[in-house]
Amino acid sequence: MATYTWKGTLPSGKITSGELVAENQAAVVAALRARKIIVSSIREKPREIHLPLLGGGKVRSRDLAVFTRQFATMINSGLPLVSCLEIQSRQVEKETFRKVLREVMHDVEGGMTLAEALRKQKRVFSDLYVNMVEAGEAGGALDIILVRLANYLEKAEALARKIKGAMIYPAIVVTIAIAATAIILVAVIPTFANMFISMGAELPLPTRIVIALSNFVRHWFIAGIIGAVALVVGLRFFYRSPRGRLTLDRILLRVPVLGTLIQKSAIARFSRTLGTLLSSGVSILEALEITARTAGNQVVQNAVMEARASISEGATIAGPLENVGVFPPMVVQMISIGEATGGLDEMLNKIADFYDTEVDQAVENLTSALEPIIIVFLGVIVGGMVIAMYLPIFKIVTLIH
């Protein structure tokens, strides 16, 4: 497969151009003729060499949110769709994103709808994004849908940033504690051990334990690192399997404090995603399927898929959500009221707003709970080793007196 650049004429007489991935030039011609485009030139595009230090990289959700907000403003001001895409492709900073927008622009010029062009760029535009754009195009309210998308992306980014921010401080402190403990065990303890051995005195039990731990770390340090890496890799592979992911997600939901944060963030994400899709005109079954894929937790995903099956059989969403045990009674009751009154999308957005605030509080609770735990951990480990190594010295001083 190769990428070909082409130029041609639309049935209206307008000259257009674009890029197409195909096996050969004949396949390109056939594809363009199917679109009723008269081809004037085709050439294979030279392969590009990407240097990591010269830009590019993954398109972040924040970049996508900024693009969507600006795109909505331009559409609302009355600019043609292709012109909006061209302007956006010139002003985005990441080369990867710029290339994607150019491909979308060429596809739209070639006669595709915006949703069809976005669907080809799956590495950047999610199913949620594409389906909402498709609903906006069908309903003639693309600018409104794009504003909702921008709001959704901004709030989802803010939620993810809060959770990551809550974990940075504990991760840094624990890393420093592990590094300090390793340095003490490898570099400091052996010096004391040699001194005590030369004295020939009987060592207290805590001192013998610390020396034994130091000898173990020094002799099995590489093996320990390999074992830790193997454990992490093994857990990652286990988590990728359906059974493993379900097992670990269930365990995480039961962890004190952290489990509450995960539960509340999952409810906020579920409510925001489903509410945004429904208010944008996406069908309930399709919206539930997309929401399930973006749930971020296998337990919640299974519950949403059960709700989808329930809806397809003519029942309600609330029943399966109540049975799973993740959604509090208040949330289930509000969803049930939303279904009964025909205002499910508004009710879900209210739930999402409420749980965004709850996530803020859960983050503060997690940080407050971790700080004393980390301090006690450091005091017990580091302080315990220091005391253990000074016990023989105290004993010797006592014998001298």
Wavefront OBJ file of the C-alpha trace (Angstrom):
o trace
v 0.000 0.000 0.000
v 1.204 3.508 -0.855
v -0.084 7.065 -0.525
v -0.936 8.880 -3.774
v -1.623 12.587 -4.269
v -4.156 13.399 -6.965
v -5.870 16.277 -8.714
v -9.171 16.173 -10.520
v -12.417 17.909 -11.438
v -15.739 17.557 -9.662
v -19.009 17.240 -11.660
v -19.653 20.903 -10.833
v -16.431 21.855 -12.646
v -14.529 22.732 -9.478
v -10.893 21.574 -9.363
v -10.064 19.511 -6.297
v -7.130 17.486 -4.947
v -6.283 15.122 -2.138
v -4.450 12.034 -0.960
v -5.503 8.391 -1.084
v -3.943 5.182 0.220
v -4.179 2.377 -2.357
v -2.292 -0.566 -3.825
v -1.596 1.165 -7.144
v -2.611 4.081 -9.383
v -5.372 2.051 -11.065
v -7.049 1.561 -7.680
v -6.857 5.328 -7.073
v -8.476 6.054 -10.434
v -11.255 3.537 -9.739
v -11.931 5.027 -6.295
v -12.074 8.576 -7.669
v -14.322 7.590 -10.562
v -16.710 6.105 -8.018
v -16.909 9.599 -6.556
v -17.515 11.005 -10.072
v -14.176 12.814 -10.064
v -12.343 13.195 -13.404
v -8.668 12.611 -12.620
v -6.091 14.948 -14.165
v -2.920 13.806 -12.353
v -1.757 11.145 -9.902
v 1.648 10.656 -8.304
v 2.986 8.597 -5.443
v 3.746 10.661 -2.378
v 7.375 10.451 -1.148
v 7.797 8.695 2.165
v 8.290 11.071 5.093
v 10.981 10.667 7.725
v 9.786 11.697 11.195
v 12.378 12.899 13.698
v 11.027 12.788 17.290
v 12.905 15.936 18.322
v 11.452 18.025 15.501
v 7.788 18.012 16.508
v 4.993 15.526 15.954
v 3.882 13.143 18.652
v 0.535 11.983 19.915
v -2.406 14.374 19.721
v -3.392 15.162 23.301
v -6.987 15.575 24.432
v -6.206 19.183 25.362
v -5.087 19.914 21.778
v -8.264 18.267 20.474
v -10.421 20.328 22.847
v -8.802 23.597 21.713
v -9.259 22.629 18.040
v -12.902 21.703 18.600
v -13.671 24.976 20.393
v -12.061 27.062 17.638
v -13.657 24.930 14.923
v -17.121 25.478 16.452
v -16.555 29.254 16.565
v -15.509 29.347 12.912
v -18.464 27.204 11.771
v -20.847 29.408 13.763
v -19.424 32.524 12.088
v -20.442 31.166 8.675
v -17.078 30.126 7.222
v -17.165 27.176 4.768
v -16.210 23.822 6.253
v -13.138 23.348 4.037
v -11.889 26.861 4.840
v -12.238 26.158 8.563
v -10.200 22.959 8.226
v -7.549 24.701 6.144
v -7.129 27.524 8.672
v -6.990 25.055 11.562
v -4.415 22.878 9.779
v -2.147 25.899 9.402
v -2.309 27.015 13.018
v -2.052 23.776 15.019
v 1.417 23.229 16.507
v 1.838 19.449 16.261
v 2.881 18.177 12.858
v 0.966 14.931 13.436
v -2.275 16.817 14.042
v -1.602 19.153 11.104
v -1.224 16.182 8.767
v -4.456 14.602 10.054
v -6.429 17.825 9.503
v -5.062 18.152 5.973
v -6.175 14.610 5.180
v -9.631 15.383 6.596
v -9.792 18.559 4.491
v -8.863 16.698 1.291
v -11.464 14.000 2.005
v -14.180 16.617 2.576
v -13.146 18.349 -0.661
v -13.466 14.979 -2.379
v -17.120 14.696 -1.420
v -17.044 12.944 1.963
v -19.054 14.204 4.905
v -17.049 15.529 7.845
v -18.003 12.494 9.956
v -16.824 10.084 7.230
v -13.521 11.943 6.937
v -13.017 11.948 10.726
v -13.846 8.232 10.958
v -10.766 7.496 8.801
v -8.560 9.133 11.477
v -9.353 6.722 14.311
v -6.059 7.362 16.095
v -7.183 10.942 16.807
v -10.994 11.079 16.659
v -12.873 8.620 18.876
v -16.193 6.931 18.089
v -17.840 9.378 20.476
v -16.428 12.339 18.551
v -17.376 10.963 15.124
v -20.907 9.955 16.122
v -21.635 13.350 17.635
v -20.349 15.107 14.499
v -22.480 12.783 12.377
v -25.553 13.643 14.466
v -24.723 17.351 14.179
v -24.426 17.166 10.391
v -27.673 15.231 10.080
v -29.532 17.719 12.277
v -27.979 20.851 10.774
v -26.529 21.873 14.135
v -22.837 21.102 13.689
v -21.675 24.258 15.496
v -23.819 23.464 18.549
v -22.604 19.860 18.635
v -18.987 20.984 18.366
v -19.475 23.327 21.335
v -20.869 20.398 23.348
v -17.929 18.277 22.248
v -15.481 20.981 23.322
v -17.197 21.246 26.723
v -17.073 17.468 27.117
v -13.395 17.227 26.165
v -12.424 20.099 28.470
v -14.263 18.598 31.443
v -12.890 15.108 30.738
v -9.370 16.555 30.559
v -9.912 18.447 33.828
v -11.126 15.238 35.506
v -8.106 13.246 34.317
v -5.760 16.063 35.398
v -7.237 16.083 38.913
v -6.731 12.339 39.339
v -3.180 12.424 37.963
v -2.373 15.436 40.151
v -3.520 13.560 43.240
v -1.079 10.730 42.519
v 2.020 12.824 41.701
v 2.970 13.786 45.260
v 2.660 10.263 46.753
v 4.529 8.775 43.779
v 7.426 11.230 44.180
v 7.672 10.706 47.941
v 7.517 6.903 47.692
v 10.157 6.904 44.922
v 12.504 9.056 47.015
v 11.864 6.839 50.064
v 12.685 3.675 48.121
v 15.835 5.261 46.662
v 16.985 6.502 50.102
v 16.311 3.092 51.659
v 18.255 1.334 48.892
v 21.241 3.701 49.325
v 21.277 3.128 53.094
v 21.087 -0.652 52.685
v 23.737 -0.833 49.940
v 26.232 1.863 50.993
v 25.792 2.706 54.691
v 24.768 -0.508 56.470
v 27.797 -2.584 55.222
v 30.194 -0.076 56.839
v 28.493 -0.473 60.213
v 28.296 -4.248 59.749
v 32.059 -4.564 59.158
v 32.741 -2.442 62.242
v 30.465 -4.581 64.440
v 31.934 -7.837 63.098
v 35.484 -6.629 63.898
v 34.396 -5.999 67.498
v 33.169 -9.584 67.833
v 30.227 -8.531 69.987
v 26.839 -10.220 69.905
v 24.462 -8.020 67.936
v 20.838 -7.258 68.906
v 18.089 -8.908 66.844
v 16.976 -5.698 65.034
v 20.576 -5.056 63.953
v 20.974 -8.614 62.660
v 17.732 -8.265 60.691
v 18.859 -4.989 59.043
v 22.293 -6.447 58.186
v 20.660 -9.564 56.702
v 18.343 -7.328 54.666
v 21.355 -5.300 53.465
v 23.195 -8.471 52.393
v 20.083 -9.696 50.572
v 19.641 -6.409 48.688
v 23.334 -6.212 47.719
v 23.492 -9.796 46.452
v 20.061 -9.953 44.840
v 19.695 -6.341 43.683
v 19.689 -7.116 39.928
v 17.445 -10.136 40.422
v 15.046 -7.966 42.445
v 14.849 -5.369 39.660
v 14.238 -8.092 37.073
v 11.567 -9.616 39.302
v 9.838 -6.247 39.784
v 9.864 -5.586 36.038
v 8.546 -9.103 35.374
v 5.767 -8.536 37.934
v 4.734 -5.243 36.307
v 4.794 -6.765 32.816
v 2.849 -9.792 34.045
v 0.195 -7.584 35.644
v -0.087 -5.554 32.435
v -0.645 -8.707 30.362
v -3.098 -10.013 32.961
v -4.976 -6.690 32.886
v -5.291 -6.864 29.103
v -7.274 -10.097 29.337
v -11.035 -9.710 29.970
v -10.920 -11.809 33.144
v -7.802 -10.079 34.471
v -9.150 -6.596 33.849
v -12.441 -7.422 35.551
v -10.625 -8.920 38.559
v -8.222 -5.999 39.026
v -10.922 -3.369 38.468
v -13.071 -5.013 41.132
v -10.128 -4.994 43.554
v -9.368 -1.323 42.837
v -12.980 -0.349 43.541
v -12.686 -1.945 47.009
v -9.435 -0.218 48.007
v -10.139 2.284 50.838
v -10.181 5.964 49.736
v -8.680 5.175 46.293
v -11.655 2.974 45.440
v -14.028 5.832 46.248
v -12.106 8.141 43.922
v -12.192 5.561 41.106
v -15.919 4.961 41.625
v -16.827 8.656 41.578
v -14.651 9.420 38.559
v -16.210 6.450 36.686
v -19.733 7.703 37.464
v -18.799 11.234 36.373
v -17.296 9.947 33.101
v -20.279 7.657 32.417
v -22.833 10.404 33.072
v -20.979 13.066 31.088
v -20.396 10.803 28.076
v -23.908 9.363 27.878
v -25.566 12.719 28.572
v -23.519 14.469 25.894
v -24.262 11.791 23.295
v -28.003 11.731 24.000
v -28.324 15.525 23.954
v -26.527 15.518 20.588
v -29.093 13.217 18.965
v -27.171 9.910 19.043
v -29.485 6.917 19.472
v -29.708 5.424 22.961
v -28.316 1.996 21.948
v -25.353 3.487 20.084
v -24.735 5.982 22.892
v -24.646 3.213 25.506
v -22.215 1.152 23.417
v -19.845 4.114 23.010
v -20.172 4.982 26.709
v -19.314 1.413 27.675
v -16.118 1.503 25.592
v -15.022 4.770 27.251
v -15.981 3.774 30.817
v -12.394 3.174 31.950
v -13.453 0.369 34.307
v -14.515 -3.146 33.303
v -17.116 -3.405 36.078
v -18.821 -0.212 34.888
v -18.455 -1.275 31.242
v -20.230 -4.579 31.921
v -23.030 -2.744 33.739
v -23.518 -0.329 30.834
v -23.623 -3.167 28.312
v -26.225 -4.925 30.478
v -28.208 -1.678 30.466
v -27.956 -1.610 26.673
v -29.299 -5.158 26.463
v -32.074 -4.193 28.858
v -33.076 -1.234 26.674
v -33.058 -3.376 23.520
v -35.519 -5.733 25.232
v -37.836 -2.863 26.151
v -36.799 -2.502 29.822
v -35.037 0.399 31.584
v -31.409 1.439 32.070
v -31.712 1.853 35.830
v -32.215 -1.853 36.667
v -28.827 -3.228 35.510
v -27.003 -0.192 36.937
v -28.569 -0.813 40.344
v -27.656 -4.515 40.336
v -23.931 -3.972 39.728
v -23.404 -2.150 43.047
v -21.138 0.602 41.679
v -23.825 3.228 41.165
v -25.247 4.715 44.403
v -29.042 4.628 44.934
v -29.254 8.403 44.337
v -27.712 8.055 40.859
v -29.950 5.115 39.935
v -33.019 6.998 41.168
v -32.125 10.147 39.189
v -31.573 8.074 36.029
v -34.914 6.331 36.592
v -36.652 9.733 36.932
v -34.876 10.974 33.793
v -36.130 7.956 31.830
v -39.685 8.410 33.113
v -39.826 12.146 32.309
v -38.013 12.003 28.965
v -35.187 14.204 30.240
v -32.485 11.576 30.669
v -29.766 13.669 29.001
v -30.366 16.655 31.303
v -30.457 14.409 34.372
v -27.179 12.732 33.374
v -25.483 16.099 32.926
v -26.666 17.118 36.414
v -25.234 13.892 37.823
v -21.943 14.562 36.022
v -21.725 18.103 37.427
v -22.415 16.799 40.930
v -19.802 14.056 40.702
v -17.189 16.403 39.283
v -17.424 18.198 42.626
v -17.374 14.855 44.440
v -14.173 13.898 42.603
v -12.557 17.132 43.825
v -13.430 16.187 47.391
v -12.261 12.590 46.884
v -8.915 13.855 45.563
v -8.489 16.027 48.663
v -9.422 13.084 50.905
v -6.941 10.824 49.139
v -4.134 13.379 49.486
v -4.991 13.992 53.151
v -5.051 10.250 53.888
v -1.806 9.484 52.053
v 0.322 12.197 53.663
v 0.308 10.768 57.240
v 0.622 7.207 55.897
v 3.724 8.154 53.902
v 5.238 10.031 56.847
v 4.681 7.054 59.171
v 6.090 4.703 56.517
v 9.246 6.792 56.154
v 9.628 7.096 59.912
v 9.258 3.362 60.515
v 11.541 2.225 57.681
v 14.331 4.800 57.744
v 14.117 5.544 61.471
v 13.945 1.840 62.279
v 17.129 1.114 60.316
v 18.992 3.975 61.980
v 17.960 2.856 65.476
v 18.829 -0.769 64.694
v 22.369 0.203 63.659
v 22.918 2.390 66.738
v 21.698 -0.235 69.231
v 25.102 -2.049 69.371
v 26.850 1.280 69.925
v 24.526 2.097 72.829
v 25.195 -1.394 74.257
v 28.974 -0.943 74.024
v 28.791 2.476 75.718
v 26.706 0.973 78.527
v 29.243 -1.850 79.075
v 32.130 0.621 79.228
v 30.403 2.597 81.972
l 1 2 3 4 5 6 7 8 9 10 11 12 13 14 15 16 17 18 19 20 21 22 23 24 25 26 27 28 29 30 31 32 33 34 35 36 37 38 39 40 41 42 43 44 45 46 47 48 49 50 51 52 53 54 55 56 57 58 59 60 61 62 63 64 65 66 67 68 69 70 71 72 73 74 75 76 77 78 79 80 81 82 83 84 85 86 87 88 89 90 91 92 93 94 95 96 97 98 99 100 101 102 103 104 105 106 107 108 109 110 111 112 113 114 115 116 117 118 119 120 121 122 123 124 125 126 127 128 129 130 131 132 133 134 135 136 137 138 139 140 141 142 143 144 145 146 147 148 149 150 151 152 153 154 155 156 157 158 159 160 161 162 163 164 165 166 167 168 169 170 171 172 173 174 175 176 177 178 179 180 181 182 183 184 185 186 187 188 189 190 191 192 193 194 195 196 197 198 199 200 201 202 203 204 205 206 207 208 209 210 211 212 213 214 215 216 217 218 219 220 221 222 223 224 225 226 227 228 229 230 231 232 233 234 235 236 237 238 239 240 241 242 243 244 245 246 247 248 249 250 251 252 253 254 255 256 257 258 259 260 261 262 263 264 265 266 267 268 269 270 271 272 273 274 275 276 277 278 279 280 281 282 283 284 285 286 287 288 289 290 291 292 293 294 295 296 297 298 299 300 301 302 303 304 305 306 307 308 309 310 311 312 313 314 315 316 317 318 319 320 321 322 323 324 325 326 327 328 329 330 331 332 333 334 335 336 337 338 339 340 341 342 343 344 345 346 347 348 349 350 351 352 353 354 355 356 357 358 359 360 361 362 363 364 365 366 367 368 369 370 371 372 373 374 375 376 377 378 379 380 381 382 383 384 385 386 387 388 389 390 391 392 393 394 395 396 397 398 399 400 401
